[in-house]
Protein backbone atom coordinates (compact mmCIF):
# COMPACT_ATOMS: atom_id res chain seq x y z
CA UNK A 1 0.00 0.00 0.00
CA UNK A 2 1.25 3.41 -0.90
CA UNK A 3 1.51 6.10 1.71
CA UNK A 4 0.39 9.57 0.65
CA UNK A 5 3.15 12.16 0.55
CA UNK A 6 2.69 15.76 1.51
CA UNK A 7 3.12 18.21 -1.26
CA UNK A 8 3.91 21.85 -0.60
CA UNK A 9 2.18 24.48 -2.69
CA UNK A 10 4.27 25.74 -5.58
CA UNK A 11 4.14 29.45 -4.55
CA UNK A 12 4.60 29.27 -0.80
CA UNK A 13 7.01 32.19 -0.45
CA UNK A 14 6.53 35.93 0.05
CA UNK A 15 8.13 38.29 -2.43
CA UNK A 16 9.99 40.91 -0.34
CA UNK A 17 11.31 42.96 -3.27
CA UNK A 18 8.44 45.51 -3.40
CA UNK A 19 8.61 46.10 0.35
CA UNK A 20 12.38 46.67 0.20
CA UNK A 21 11.95 49.08 -2.73
CA UNK A 22 9.37 51.14 -0.84
CA UNK A 23 11.58 51.20 2.27
CA UNK A 24 14.55 52.55 0.32
CA UNK A 25 12.38 55.16 -1.38
CA UNK A 26 11.13 56.36 2.02
CA UNK A 27 14.67 56.58 3.36
CA UNK A 28 15.77 58.65 0.36
CA UNK A 29 12.72 60.92 0.69
CA UNK A 30 13.36 61.66 4.37
CA UNK A 31 17.07 62.26 3.80
CA UNK A 32 16.39 64.77 1.03
CA UNK A 33 13.57 66.55 2.82
CA UNK A 34 15.62 66.97 6.02
CA UNK A 35 18.53 68.33 3.99
CA UNK A 36 16.29 70.92 2.31
CA UNK A 37 14.86 71.98 5.67
CA UNK A 38 18.38 72.55 7.03
CA UNK A 39 19.43 74.61 4.00
CA UNK A 40 16.64 77.10 4.65
CA UNK A 41 18.25 78.60 7.74
CA UNK A 42 21.89 77.61 7.43
CA UNK A 43 23.21 80.56 5.42
CA UNK A 44 26.82 81.21 6.42
CA UNK A 45 26.80 84.47 8.36
CA UNK A 46 29.19 86.08 10.79
CA UNK A 47 26.62 86.76 13.52
CA UNK A 48 27.13 89.58 16.01
CA UNK A 49 28.32 88.74 19.53
CA UNK A 50 26.21 89.58 22.57
CA UNK A 51 26.94 89.50 26.28
CA UNK A 52 23.35 88.58 27.14
CA UNK A 53 20.65 86.47 25.55
CA UNK A 54 18.99 83.10 25.81
CA UNK A 55 19.81 79.81 24.15
CA UNK A 56 17.48 79.09 21.21
CA UNK A 57 14.79 76.61 22.23
CA UNK A 58 12.53 74.68 19.87
CA UNK A 59 9.05 75.12 21.33
CA UNK A 60 6.96 74.01 18.37
CA UNK A 61 5.90 77.56 17.51
CA UNK A 62 5.90 78.36 13.79
CA UNK A 63 9.04 80.26 12.87
CA UNK A 64 10.40 81.97 9.78
CA UNK A 65 14.01 82.96 9.43
CA UNK A 66 15.08 86.18 7.71
CA UNK A 67 18.76 86.10 6.72
CA UNK A 68 20.59 89.31 5.87
CA UNK A 69 23.95 88.74 4.21
CA UNK A 70 26.96 91.03 4.35
CA UNK A 71 26.19 92.37 0.86
CA UNK A 72 22.66 93.38 1.93
CA UNK A 73 20.66 90.51 0.35
CA UNK A 74 17.53 89.70 2.36
CA UNK A 75 16.35 86.08 2.31
CA UNK A 76 12.93 85.19 3.71
CA UNK A 77 13.35 81.49 4.36
CA UNK A 78 15.27 80.32 1.31
CA UNK A 79 13.88 82.92 -1.11
CA UNK A 80 15.49 86.26 -1.83
CA UNK A 81 12.87 88.92 -1.11
CA UNK A 82 12.96 92.61 -2.06
CA UNK A 83 12.39 94.96 0.87
CA UNK A 84 9.29 96.41 -0.82
CA UNK A 85 7.58 92.99 -0.87
CA UNK A 86 8.59 91.95 2.66
CA UNK A 87 5.45 93.20 4.49
CA UNK A 88 3.11 91.51 2.02
CA UNK A 89 5.01 88.21 2.15
CA UNK A 90 5.08 88.29 5.95
CA UNK A 91 1.34 88.99 6.06
CA UNK A 92 0.70 85.96 3.83
CA UNK A 93 2.90 83.77 6.03
CA UNK A 94 1.18 85.03 9.20
CA UNK A 95 -2.22 84.16 7.72
CA UNK A 96 -0.94 80.74 6.67
CA UNK A 97 0.98 79.79 9.85
CA UNK A 98 -1.02 81.62 12.51
CA UNK A 99 -0.81 84.74 14.64
CA UNK A 100 1.86 83.32 16.98
CA UNK A 101 4.41 83.27 14.15
CA UNK A 102 7.97 84.07 15.25
CA UNK A 103 10.43 85.85 12.98
CA UNK A 104 14.11 85.19 13.64
CA UNK A 105 16.44 87.76 12.11
CA UNK A 106 19.94 86.48 11.35
CA UNK A 107 22.03 89.40 10.15
CA UNK A 108 25.73 89.52 9.44
CA UNK A 109 27.60 91.63 11.97
CA UNK A 110 28.81 94.01 9.24
CA UNK A 111 25.25 94.88 8.12
CA UNK A 112 24.25 98.42 9.15
CA UNK A 113 20.99 98.99 11.04
CA UNK A 114 19.46 100.82 8.06
CA UNK A 115 19.26 97.43 6.28
CA UNK A 116 17.60 95.66 9.25
CA UNK A 117 15.17 98.49 10.07
CA UNK A 118 12.85 97.89 7.05
CA UNK A 119 12.52 94.24 8.12
CA UNK A 120 11.30 95.30 11.56
CA UNK A 121 8.87 97.79 10.01
CA UNK A 122 7.56 95.06 7.66
CA UNK A 123 6.97 92.79 10.67
CA UNK A 124 4.96 95.48 12.43
CA UNK A 125 2.96 96.21 9.26
CA UNK A 126 2.18 92.49 8.95
CA UNK A 127 1.05 92.31 12.59
CA UNK A 128 3.95 90.13 13.74
CA UNK A 129 5.25 91.15 17.16
CA UNK A 130 7.38 88.15 18.09
CA UNK A 131 10.77 89.03 16.55
CA UNK A 132 14.07 87.62 17.79
CA UNK A 133 17.66 88.25 16.72
CA UNK A 134 20.21 85.48 16.36
CA UNK A 135 23.54 86.26 18.01
CA UNK A 136 26.53 84.32 19.27
CA UNK A 137 27.70 84.32 22.85
CA UNK A 138 30.54 86.73 23.54
CA UNK A 139 33.55 84.81 24.79
CA UNK A 140 36.77 86.04 26.35
CA UNK A 141 38.72 84.71 23.37
CA UNK A 142 36.32 86.49 20.95
CA UNK A 143 35.41 83.11 19.44
CA UNK A 144 31.65 82.79 18.87
CA UNK A 145 30.41 79.60 20.57
CA UNK A 146 26.70 79.08 20.09
CA UNK A 147 23.78 80.71 18.35
CA UNK A 148 21.25 82.20 20.72
CA UNK A 149 18.39 84.60 20.48
CA UNK A 150 17.99 88.05 21.94
CA UNK A 151 14.66 89.87 22.16
SVG drawing of the C-alpha trace seen along z (x, -y; Angstrom):
<svg xmlns="http://www.w3.org/2000/svg" viewBox="-5 -103 46 105">
<polyline fill="none" stroke="black" stroke-width="0.4" points="0.0,0.0 1.3,-3.4 1.5,-6.1 0.4,-9.6 3.2,-12.2 2.7,-15.8 3.1,-18.2 3.9,-21.9 2.2,-24.5 4.3,-25.7 4.1,-29.4 4.6,-29.3 7.0,-32.2 6.5,-35.9 8.1,-38.3 10.0,-40.9 11.3,-43.0 8.4,-45.5 8.6,-46.1 12.4,-46.7 12.0,-49.1 9.4,-51.1 11.6,-51.2 14.6,-52.5 12.4,-55.2 11.1,-56.4 14.7,-56.6 15.8,-58.7 12.7,-60.9 13.4,-61.7 17.1,-62.3 16.4,-64.8 13.6,-66.6 15.6,-67.0 18.5,-68.3 16.3,-70.9 14.9,-72.0 18.4,-72.5 19.4,-74.6 16.6,-77.1 18.3,-78.6 21.9,-77.6 23.2,-80.6 26.8,-81.2 26.8,-84.5 29.2,-86.1 26.6,-86.8 27.1,-89.6 28.3,-88.7 26.2,-89.6 26.9,-89.5 23.3,-88.6 20.6,-86.5 19.0,-83.1 19.8,-79.8 17.5,-79.1 14.8,-76.6 12.5,-74.7 9.0,-75.1 7.0,-74.0 5.9,-77.6 5.9,-78.4 9.0,-80.3 10.4,-82.0 14.0,-83.0 15.1,-86.2 18.8,-86.1 20.6,-89.3 24.0,-88.7 27.0,-91.0 26.2,-92.4 22.7,-93.4 20.7,-90.5 17.5,-89.7 16.4,-86.1 12.9,-85.2 13.3,-81.5 15.3,-80.3 13.9,-82.9 15.5,-86.3 12.9,-88.9 13.0,-92.6 12.4,-95.0 9.3,-96.4 7.6,-93.0 8.6,-92.0 5.4,-93.2 3.1,-91.5 5.0,-88.2 5.1,-88.3 1.3,-89.0 0.7,-86.0 2.9,-83.8 1.2,-85.0 -2.2,-84.2 -0.9,-80.7 1.0,-79.8 -1.0,-81.6 -0.8,-84.7 1.9,-83.3 4.4,-83.3 8.0,-84.1 10.4,-85.9 14.1,-85.2 16.4,-87.8 19.9,-86.5 22.0,-89.4 25.7,-89.5 27.6,-91.6 28.8,-94.0 25.2,-94.9 24.2,-98.4 21.0,-99.0 19.5,-100.8 19.3,-97.4 17.6,-95.7 15.2,-98.5 12.9,-97.9 12.5,-94.2 11.3,-95.3 8.9,-97.8 7.6,-95.1 7.0,-92.8 5.0,-95.5 3.0,-96.2 2.2,-92.5 1.1,-92.3 4.0,-90.1 5.2,-91.1 7.4,-88.2 10.8,-89.0 14.1,-87.6 17.7,-88.3 20.2,-85.5 23.5,-86.3 26.5,-84.3 27.7,-84.3 30.5,-86.7 33.6,-84.8 36.8,-86.0 38.7,-84.7 36.3,-86.5 35.4,-83.1 31.7,-82.8 30.4,-79.6 26.7,-79.1 23.8,-80.7 21.2,-82.2 18.4,-84.6 18.0,-88.1 14.7,-89.9"/>
</svg>
